[in-house]
Amino acid sequence: MSKTVVVYHSGYGHTQFIAQAVARGAQAQLVAIDADGQLGEADWAALDAADAIVMGSPTYMGNVSWQFKKFADASSKRWFTRAWQDKLFAGFSVSASLNGDKGMTLAYLNTLASQHGGLWISLGLPPANHSAATRNDVNNLGGSVGLLVQAPSDAGADKIPQGDVDTAVRFGERVAAVAARVRG
């Protein structure tokens, strides 16, 4: 069985809620980047041992949070030794707006994975772009590169549209399935 780790930063709980949904789908371990942008040694060891790493960050001002960026910069120690070469990677982002420039965040996560020599797993779900589509449909935001999630800025994580939560679980399932095929 392959091992997947979901590493994320969450400022207000929305990204944590989605990280948990992705982890449920992937049967993955969760690793939270703390409010100071830090991980413990056991967390780094879990990432090093993973077959697949799913990265998640809120989109703040068109990119990852500074805490996630601090983690990314600290991962350069792995970059120097190519410790994460050929690992599978995937990513997701949460913002308050339907678009919210989440695509910029996913592009950053994809680039970070590529710099580590990783292989990127896309969302792999068709968009719900027909006239009868609602926010309760899977992939209603039409992501391709990774998982896009909209969380109302004036509400808790429990108000994230069900379609986004369902998409997160399906995304986790996809990452686990791809990791199992690659490892198998």
Salt bridges, closest charged atoms under 4 A:
ASP48 OD1 - ARG78 NE 2.93
ASP51 OD2 - ARG183 NH1 3.14
ASP73 OD1 - LYS69 NZ 2.55
ASP164 OD1 - ARG135 NH1 3.20
